[in-house]
Amino acid sequence: MKTYKKLALALAVTGLVACESKLELLPEDSQSVEQVFASEAGVRGAVTGLYSLSQQDDVLNGTSTLLSEWQADNIDFVGSFPTFNDVRTYTTLSDNGSVFSIYDDNYEVIGAANNIIAFVPGVEDATFADETRNQFIAEAKFLRALTYFKLANLFGQPLQIGGASSLSVPLVTEPTIISGIEFPQRATLGEVHTQIEQDLVDAIAVLNNDDNSRATKGAAQALLARLYLYQERFAEAATLANDAITNPEFELASDYGFYDTQSSEFFFTLVNTGADGQDSGQGFSGLTNPAPAGRGDAPFSDNLIAAYEEEADDARFLLTQTGTSATGEDRLFTSKFPDGNNNSDNAPVLRVTEAYLTRAEANFRNGSSIGASALTDINDLRDRAGLPALTSLTLDNILNERRKELAFEGQRRMDLLRNNLSLRRPGMPQEAESAAGANKTILPIPAREVELSGLTQNTGY
């Protein structure tokens, strides 16, 4: 995928200019746009480039995902990156370089997606079938929705705390060569959510389930179900999760051997090789593997270990390895991303297990049994983990199952915040600073963006 990354970066800058003082469309960039969107072959290259941009560590390959886990209670960050440690200790400043990279790299993906969505309909190539055009546009809409969802969750307060009118991130849906927008201001969370929903509805109508290394219908359904869950639209969340689960191409895996594969457990897994993805050592493989193969930066927190040890013989607690941390101690690490040498593990973006958990929580909170009862779904997951069935269910049970199933996959932080729970458990460091709604439970808008574009900064930065 790296073949098209340079091209995708050049095209992405025509989609957003908040990241620069002023990005003019240079003649060679204009020619590149014309050349790329002149034929089906050029479009295929642009779509490949879009996935390549998504392979950046800060997008889908681990940095922002794991950062959200150590901002919460699943991971102890023990590495030497001060910008990561600041997030861990709630001392983040607005000029944090890692936060800027997350913001900037994700907007590169949005810019590239905007180009595909805008220009593909007008490509004058008689051999370019409408079905293929629509597929590429739908993939771009899915990736734009996924990226905006990530940004909205990281850079603004959740709906349950700030409401729909709270500030989220700049919303840009057209290349600037068309719109002329130079300094888009922050949209409200409601506006960003509306755009995510529309993109996913559009994508679901077109996508197929042929290749789960790319956007699929099941992935779009599962992501829309997650959005509805976060919005507390529980009946719709259960329905969309059920739609995702009932796609015949996907199924709940019988055991936990599906990581770093294209198992039918995955609605969408970003497939990596040693030649692409996680090339900075700050992604899934580099951070979560003990030294010397990995960096040894992101071991289990003691609190997460205790959560697994509450019940004996939890098979999910076998997805572990003991090794040397960045501080030279023996610590427990996840084995979900075992390739610390080549940094080539696949990214588990959306999988069937999450859809079961979404359906269970939505049905429980809605008092419904769309597709299955909440208790049935949770017990199916517990059975796979080798645990006895529950006879009754609470929301705490569901959130605990979510934690243990999805640890190291970036779900924990929002599961806590959207339920008005602190990011840290009693007795953990910075418990007071981690309270839902506290200033530094969300990331700052990068200082550079505030200075150049006049964006409103988050409170406390």
C-alpha positions as CSV (number, residue, x, y, z in Angstrom):
1,M,0.0,0.0,0.0
2,K,2.9,2.3,0.5
3,T,3.2,2.7,-3.3
4,Y,0.4,5.3,-3.3
5,K,1.0,6.9,0.1
6,K,3.0,9.9,-1.3
7,L,0.3,10.5,-3.9
8,A,-2.5,10.2,-1.3
9,L,-0.7,12.7,1.0
10,A,-0.4,15.2,-1.9
11,L,-4.1,14.8,-2.7
12,A,-5.2,14.9,0.9
13,V,-4.0,18.4,1.4
14,T,-6.7,19.6,-1.1
15,G,-9.3,18.3,1.4
16,L,-8.4,20.4,4.5
17,V,-6.3,23.5,5.1
18,A,-6.9,24.0,8.8
19,C,-3.6,22.1,9.3
20,E,-1.6,24.8,7.5
21,S,-1.5,28.6,7.6
22,K,-2.7,28.5,4.0
23,L,-2.4,25.6,1.6
24,E,-2.7,26.8,-2.0
25,L,-3.4,24.2,-4.6
26,L,-0.2,24.2,-6.6
27,P,-0.2,23.6,-10.4
28,E,1.5,20.3,-10.0
29,D,-1.1,19.3,-7.3
30,S,-3.9,20.3,-9.7
31,Q,-2.4,18.2,-12.4
32,S,-2.1,15.3,-10.0
33,V,-5.8,15.5,-9.2
34,E,-6.6,15.6,-12.9
35,Q,-4.4,12.7,-13.7
36,V,-5.5,10.5,-10.8
37,F,-9.2,11.1,-11.4
38,A,-9.0,10.6,-15.2
39,S,-9.4,6.9,-15.3
40,E,-10.5,3.8,-13.3
41,A,-6.9,2.9,-12.8
42,G,-6.1,6.2,-11.3
43,V,-9.1,6.0,-8.9
44,R,-8.0,2.5,-7.8
45,G,-4.6,4.0,-6.9
46,A,-6.3,6.8,-4.9
47,V,-8.4,4.3,-3.0
48,T,-5.4,2.2,-2.3
49,G,-3.7,5.4,-1.1
50,L,-6.6,6.1,1.2
51,Y,-6.2,2.7,2.9
52,S,-2.4,3.3,3.1
53,L,-3.0,6.6,4.9
54,S,-5.3,4.7,7.3
55,Q,-2.3,2.4,8.1
56,Q,-0.5,5.3,9.9
57,D,0.1,4.5,13.5
58,D,-1.9,7.5,14.6
59,V,-4.9,6.5,12.6
60,L,-5.8,2.8,12.7
61,N,-2.5,1.1,13.6
62,G,-2.4,1.6,17.3
63,T,-1.1,4.8,18.7
64,S,-4.4,6.6,19.2
65,T,-6.1,3.3,20.1
66,L,-3.6,2.4,22.8
67,L,-3.4,6.0,24.1
68,S,-7.1,5.9,24.9
69,E,-6.4,2.7,26.9
70,W,-3.7,4.1,29.1
71,Q,-5.7,7.3,29.6
72,A,-8.2,5.0,31.1
73,D,-7.5,2.0,33.4
74,N,-6.4,-0.9,31.1
75,I,-2.8,0.0,30.4
76,D,0.2,1.4,32.4
77,F,2.3,3.5,30.0
78,V,5.9,3.0,31.2
79,G,7.8,4.2,28.1
80,S,10.0,7.1,27.5
81,F,7.7,9.2,25.3
82,P,6.9,12.3,27.4
83,T,4.0,13.2,25.2
84,F,2.4,9.8,25.8
85,N,3.1,10.0,29.5
86,D,1.5,13.4,29.8
87,V,-1.8,11.9,28.5
88,R,-1.4,9.0,31.0
89,T,-0.9,11.5,33.9
90,Y,-3.5,14.1,32.8
91,T,-0.8,16.8,32.3
92,T,-1.2,17.2,28.6
93,L,-0.5,20.6,27.1
94,S,-1.9,22.0,23.9
95,D,1.4,21.7,22.1
96,N,1.7,18.0,22.7
97,G,3.4,16.7,19.6
98,S,1.7,13.2,19.7
99,V,-1.7,14.8,19.9
100,F,-0.9,17.0,16.9
101,S,0.1,14.0,14.9
102,I,-3.1,12.1,15.7
103,Y,-5.1,15.2,14.7
104,D,-3.1,15.8,11.5
105,D,-2.8,12.2,10.3
106,N,-6.5,11.6,10.7
107,Y,-7.4,14.7,8.7
108,E,-5.1,13.4,6.0
109,V,-7.4,10.4,5.7
110,I,-10.5,12.7,5.6
111,G,-8.9,14.8,2.9
112,A,-8.1,11.8,0.7
113,A,-11.6,10.4,1.3
114,N,-13.2,13.8,0.3
115,N,-11.3,13.7,-3.0
116,I,-12.6,10.2,-3.9
117,I,-16.2,11.1,-2.9
118,A,-16.1,14.4,-4.8
119,F,-14.2,13.4,-8.0
120,V,-15.1,9.8,-8.7
121,P,-18.6,10.5,-10.0
122,G,-17.1,12.7,-12.8
123,V,-14.4,10.4,-14.0
124,E,-14.8,10.2,-17.8
125,D,-13.8,6.6,-18.4
126,A,-16.3,4.6,-20.4
127,T,-15.0,1.3,-19.0
128,F,-15.5,2.4,-15.4
129,A,-18.6,0.5,-14.3
130,D,-21.1,2.3,-12.1
131,E,-21.0,-0.5,-9.6
132,T,-17.3,-0.1,-9.1
133,R,-17.5,3.7,-8.8
134,N,-20.2,3.4,-6.2
135,Q,-18.2,0.8,-4.3
136,F,-15.1,3.1,-4.1
137,I,-17.3,6.1,-3.0
138,A,-18.9,3.9,-0.3
139,E,-15.5,2.8,1.0
140,A,-14.4,6.4,1.2
141,K,-17.5,7.3,3.1
142,F,-17.0,4.5,5.5
143,L,-13.4,5.5,6.2
144,R,-14.4,9.2,6.5
145,A,-17.1,8.2,9.0
146,L,-14.7,6.0,11.0
147,T,-12.1,8.7,11.2
148,Y,-14.6,11.4,12.2
149,F,-15.9,9.1,14.9
150,K,-12.4,8.6,16.3
151,L,-11.7,12.4,16.2
152,A,-15.0,13.3,17.8
153,N,-14.4,10.8,20.7
154,L,-10.9,12.0,21.4
155,F,-11.2,15.8,21.0
156,G,-14.6,16.6,22.5
157,Q,-16.8,15.7,25.5
158,P,-19.2,12.8,24.9
159,L,-22.9,13.4,24.3
160,Q,-23.8,12.4,27.8
161,I,-21.6,15.2,29.3
162,G,-21.5,18.0,26.8
163,G,-24.7,17.4,24.8
164,A,-25.2,17.6,21.1
165,S,-24.3,21.4,21.0
166,S,-20.9,20.9,22.5
167,L,-17.9,21.7,20.3
168,S,-16.4,18.7,18.4
169,V,-13.9,19.0,15.5
170,P,-13.9,20.9,12.2
171,L,-16.3,19.2,9.7
172,V,-14.9,19.3,6.2
173,T,-16.7,17.2,3.5
174,E,-15.4,18.7,0.3
175,P,-12.0,19.3,-1.2
176,T,-11.0,22.9,-0.9
177,I,-10.5,23.0,-4.7
178,I,-14.3,22.9,-4.8
179,S,-15.4,24.5,-1.6
180,G,-12.8,27.2,-1.1
181,I,-12.9,26.7,2.7
182,E,-9.7,27.7,4.3
183,F,-10.3,27.8,8.0
184,P,-13.2,25.6,9.0
185,Q,-14.3,26.2,12.6
186,R,-15.3,23.4,15.0
187,A,-18.6,21.8,14.4
188,T,-20.9,20.7,17.1
189,L,-21.0,17.1,18.2
190,G,-24.5,16.8,16.8
191,E,-23.3,18.0,13.4
192,V,-20.4,15.6,13.3
193,H,-22.6,12.7,14.4
194,T,-25.1,13.5,11.7
195,Q,-22.4,13.4,9.1
196,I,-21.1,10.1,10.4
197,E,-24.6,8.6,10.3
198,Q,-25.3,9.8,6.8
199,D,-22.0,8.5,5.5
200,L,-22.6,5.1,7.1
201,V,-26.2,4.9,5.8
202,D,-24.9,5.6,2.3
203,A,-22.2,3.1,2.7
204,I,-24.4,0.3,4.0
205,A,-26.6,0.6,0.9
206,V,-23.7,-0.1,-1.4
207,L,-21.0,-2.1,0.3
208,N,-20.6,-5.9,0.1
209,N,-18.8,-8.4,2.3
210,D,-16.4,-9.7,-0.2
211,D,-13.1,-8.7,1.5
212,N,-12.8,-7.8,5.2
213,S,-9.4,-6.2,4.6
214,R,-11.5,-3.3,3.2
215,A,-14.7,-1.7,4.2
216,T,-17.6,-4.1,4.3
217,K,-21.4,-3.8,4.8
218,G,-21.0,-5.6,8.1
219,A,-18.4,-3.1,9.3
220,A,-20.6,-0.1,8.4
221,Q,-23.5,-1.7,10.2
222,A,-21.4,-2.4,13.3
223,L,-20.0,1.1,13.3
224,L,-23.4,2.7,13.0
225,A,-24.6,0.5,15.8
226,R,-21.8,1.8,17.9
227,L,-22.8,5.4,17.1
228,Y,-26.4,4.7,18.0
229,L,-25.3,3.1,21.3
230,Y,-23.2,6.2,22.1
231,Q,-26.3,8.3,21.3
232,E,-28.5,6.1,23.5
233,R,-30.7,5.3,20.5
234,F,-30.9,1.8,21.9
235,A,-33.5,0.2,19.7
236,E,-31.7,1.3,16.6
237,A,-28.4,0.2,18.0
238,A,-29.7,-3.3,18.7
239,T,-31.2,-3.4,15.2
240,L,-28.0,-2.4,13.4
241,A,-25.9,-4.7,15.6
242,N,-28.3,-7.5,14.7
243,D,-28.0,-6.7,11.0
244,A,-24.3,-6.9,11.3
245,I,-24.4,-10.2,13.1
246,T,-26.7,-11.8,10.7
247,N,-24.5,-11.2,7.6
248,P,-23.7,-14.8,6.6
249,E,-20.1,-14.0,5.7
250,F,-19.2,-13.3,9.4
251,E,-19.5,-15.3,12.6
252,L,-18.5,-15.3,16.2
253,A,-15.2,-17.2,16.3
254,S,-15.1,-20.4,18.4
255,D,-11.8,-19.4,20.1
256,Y,-9.4,-16.6,20.3
257,G,-7.0,-17.6,17.6
258,F,-8.3,-15.0,15.1
259,Y,-5.9,-12.1,15.9
260,D,-3.6,-11.2,13.0
261,T,-5.7,-13.2,10.6
262,Q,-8.6,-12.4,8.2
263,S,-10.9,-14.6,10.2
264,S,-14.7,-14.2,9.6
265,E,-14.7,-12.8,13.2
266,F,-13.6,-9.5,11.6
267,F,-16.0,-7.2,9.8
268,F,-12.9,-5.1,9.0
269,T,-9.3,-5.8,9.8
270,L,-6.5,-3.6,8.4
271,V,-4.0,-6.1,7.0
272,N,-0.4,-5.2,7.5
273,T,3.0,-6.6,6.4
274,G,6.5,-5.7,7.6
275,A,6.7,-3.2,4.7
276,D,3.7,-1.1,5.6
277,G,2.0,0.0,8.7
278,Q,3.4,0.5,12.2
279,D,6.7,1.7,10.8
280,S,7.5,4.0,13.7
281,G,7.4,1.3,16.5
282,Q,4.5,3.3,18.1
283,G,1.7,1.1,16.9
284,F,0.1,-2.0,18.2
285,S,3.1,-4.3,17.7
286,G,5.9,-2.0,18.9
287,L,4.2,-0.7,22.0
288,T,2.6,-3.8,23.4
289,N,5.4,-6.3,23.0
290,P,8.1,-6.7,25.7
291,A,11.7,-5.7,25.0
292,P,13.8,-6.4,23.1
293,A,11.4,-7.4,20.3
294,G,9.1,-4.5,21.2
295,R,9.4,-1.4,23.2
296,G,7.8,-2.8,26.3
297,D,5.9,0.5,26.8
298,A,2.3,-0.7,27.3
299,P,1.8,-3.5,29.9
300,F,-1.4,-4.5,31.6
301,S,-2.5,-2.3,34.5
302,D,-2.8,-4.1,37.8
303,N,-6.5,-3.2,37.8
304,L,-7.1,-4.9,34.5
305,I,-5.2,-8.0,35.8
306,A,-7.5,-8.0,38.8
307,A,-10.6,-7.8,36.6
308,Y,-9.6,-11.0,34.7
309,E,-8.7,-12.7,38.0
310,E,-12.2,-12.2,39.5
311,E,-13.2,-15.4,37.8
312,A,-10.8,-18.4,37.4
313,D,-9.9,-19.9,34.0
314,D,-11.0,-16.9,31.9
315,A,-9.6,-17.9,28.5
316,R,-9.3,-14.2,27.5
317,F,-6.6,-13.9,30.2
318,L,-4.5,-16.4,28.2
319,L,-3.9,-13.8,25.5
320,T,-0.9,-12.7,27.5
321,Q,2.9,-12.9,27.6
322,T,5.4,-12.0,30.3
323,G,8.5,-10.0,29.4
324,T,10.7,-7.0,30.1
325,S,9.1,-3.6,30.2
326,A,10.7,-0.3,29.1
327,T,11.7,0.2,32.8
328,G,13.4,-3.2,33.0
329,E,10.7,-4.9,35.1
330,D,9.0,-8.2,34.4
331,R,5.4,-7.2,33.4
332,L,2.4,-8.8,31.8
333,F,1.7,-7.8,28.1
334,T,-1.1,-8.7,25.7
335,S,-0.3,-11.3,23.0
336,K,-3.0,-9.9,20.6
337,F,-0.2,-8.3,18.6
338,P,2.7,-10.7,18.9
339,D,4.9,-9.5,16.0
340,G,7.2,-7.1,17.9
341,N,10.0,-7.8,15.4
342,N,8.4,-6.8,12.1
343,N,5.6,-4.7,13.5
344,S,3.3,-6.3,11.0
345,D,0.2,-7.3,13.1
346,N,-3.2,-6.6,11.6
347,A,-5.3,-4.0,13.2
348,P,-8.6,-5.3,14.7
349,V,-10.8,-2.4,13.7
350,L,-14.3,-3.9,13.9
351,R,-15.3,-7.4,14.8
352,V,-18.3,-9.6,15.5
353,T,-17.7,-9.8,19.3
354,E,-18.3,-6.0,19.6
355,A,-21.6,-6.4,17.7
356,Y,-22.8,-9.0,20.2
357,L,-21.8,-6.7,23.1
358,T,-23.5,-3.7,21.4
359,R,-26.7,-5.7,20.8
360,A,-26.6,-7.0,24.4
361,E,-26.2,-3.5,26.0
362,A,-28.7,-1.9,23.7
363,N,-31.3,-4.6,24.4
364,F,-30.7,-4.5,28.1
365,R,-31.1,-0.8,28.3
366,N,-34.1,-0.8,26.0
367,G,-35.8,-3.7,27.7
368,S,-36.0,-5.5,24.3
369,S,-34.7,-8.8,22.8
370,I,-34.0,-7.7,19.2
371,G,-32.1,-10.7,17.7
372,A,-31.5,-12.3,21.1
373,S,-31.8,-11.4,24.7
374,A,-29.0,-9.5,26.4
375,L,-28.4,-12.4,28.8
376,T,-28.1,-14.9,25.9
377,D,-25.6,-12.7,24.1
378,I,-23.4,-12.2,27.2
379,N,-23.6,-15.9,28.0
380,D,-22.5,-16.9,24.5
381,L,-19.4,-14.8,25.0
382,R,-18.8,-16.1,28.5
383,D,-19.2,-19.7,27.2
384,R,-16.4,-19.0,24.6
385,A,-14.3,-17.7,27.4
386,G,-14.8,-20.9,29.5
387,L,-16.9,-19.1,32.1
388,P,-20.2,-20.3,33.7
389,A,-23.5,-18.7,32.5
390,L,-25.0,-15.8,34.4
391,T,-28.6,-16.2,35.6
392,S,-29.2,-12.5,35.7
393,L,-27.6,-9.4,34.2
394,T,-26.7,-5.9,35.2
395,L,-25.1,-3.0,33.2
396,D,-21.9,-3.5,35.3
397,N,-21.8,-7.1,34.0
398,I,-22.0,-5.9,30.4
399,L,-19.4,-3.2,30.8
400,N,-17.1,-5.8,32.5
401,E,-17.5,-8.2,29.6
402,R,-16.8,-5.4,27.2
403,R,-13.7,-4.6,29.1
404,K,-12.3,-8.1,29.1
405,E,-13.3,-8.9,25.5
406,L,-12.0,-5.6,23.9
407,A,-9.0,-4.8,26.1
408,F,-6.2,-3.1,24.1
409,E,-8.6,-2.4,21.2
410,G,-9.6,1.1,22.2
411,Q,-13.1,0.8,23.5
412,R,-12.6,1.2,27.3
413,R,-12.3,5.0,27.5
414,M,-15.6,5.8,25.8
415,D,-17.4,3.0,27.6
416,L,-16.5,4.7,30.8
417,L,-17.1,8.3,29.8
418,R,-20.4,7.7,28.1
419,N,-21.6,6.1,31.3
420,N,-20.4,9.0,33.4
421,L,-17.8,6.9,35.0
422,S,-14.2,8.0,35.9
423,L,-11.5,6.7,33.7
424,R,-9.5,5.4,36.7
425,R,-10.7,3.0,39.4
426,P,-10.4,3.9,43.1
427,G,-6.8,3.6,44.2
428,M,-5.3,4.2,40.8
429,P,-3.2,7.3,40.0
430,Q,-5.0,10.5,39.0
431,E,-8.4,9.2,40.0
432,A,-9.7,12.7,40.7
433,E,-8.4,14.1,37.4
434,S,-10.1,11.2,35.5
435,A,-13.7,12.0,36.5
436,A,-16.1,12.0,33.6
437,G,-16.3,15.6,32.3
438,A,-12.9,16.6,33.7
439,N,-11.0,18.9,31.4
440,K,-8.2,16.5,30.5
441,T,-10.3,13.4,29.9
442,I,-10.4,14.8,26.3
443,L,-7.4,15.9,24.2
444,P,-6.6,19.5,23.4
445,I,-7.1,21.0,19.9
446,P,-3.5,21.3,18.8
447,A,-2.1,24.7,19.7
448,R,-0.9,25.1,16.1
449,E,-4.5,24.8,14.9
450,V,-5.8,27.3,17.4
451,E,-3.1,29.8,16.4
452,L,-3.4,29.4,12.7
453,S,-7.1,28.8,12.3
454,G,-8.7,30.6,15.3
455,L,-10.3,27.4,16.6
456,T,-11.8,27.5,20.0
457,Q,-9.7,25.5,22.5
458,N,-11.0,22.9,24.9
459,T,-11.5,24.1,28.5
460,G,-8.4,23.7,30.7
461,Y,-5.8,23.9,27.9
